[in-house]
Amino acid sequence: MQINVTGNIIASPCHIDAKNMTQNINLGDNLQTSDLQKPSSSTPWNNFSIMLTDCPEGTKQVVAAFHGTPDEDEPIYYKNVGTAKNIIVQLDTQGGGDVVSNGDVLVYPVTNGSVEYKLAARGYSKNGGVTPGTISSTITVDISYN
C-alpha cells in the first residue's frame, strides 16, 4: 500500500484598495479638435497608479498582465471604441519610455510590503484629423504573485 500526499503552495496576494479595482481615467471633457489635427498630436498624459499594499512576507514580485483591444493600424496601442475618429489610447509608464501594450507584462519587486505601478494614459493621433466625439477603451489588468 502507498499513500501519496501532494500540494502546491502559492504566493499570498497583496491587498488591492477598492478604489484601485476600477479606475476611470478621464482624459478631458473639453479637448479641442483643433489641437488634434496634426500628425502625432495627442492629449496631455493623465497619470494614475495601481497600488498594492500589505503584501505578505514571502511574496517577492507582483506580475501585472495588461489586456485590451489593440488598434488595427497601431497594434501597440489600444483601440478607441468611442465616437471620435482617428484617435487611439496610449498606455505608458509615468515618465514615458515603456509603452504598455495588449499582452504586455510588468513585473515589479515587492518593497517594504507594497508595489506601485505608476502609469499614464492619453489619446494619440498618428495621422491627425481627429473628429469630435468620445474616447473610450477598456484595459484589464490580471495580477499574480511570485
Secondary structure, 3 states (H helix, E strand, C coil): CCCCCCCCCCCCCCEECHHHHCCCCCCCCCCCHHHHCCCCEECCCEEEEEEEECCCCCCCEEEEEEEECECCCCCCCECCCCCCCCCEEEEEECCCCCECCCCCEEEEECECCEEEEEEEEEEEECCCCCCCCCCCCCEEEEEEEC
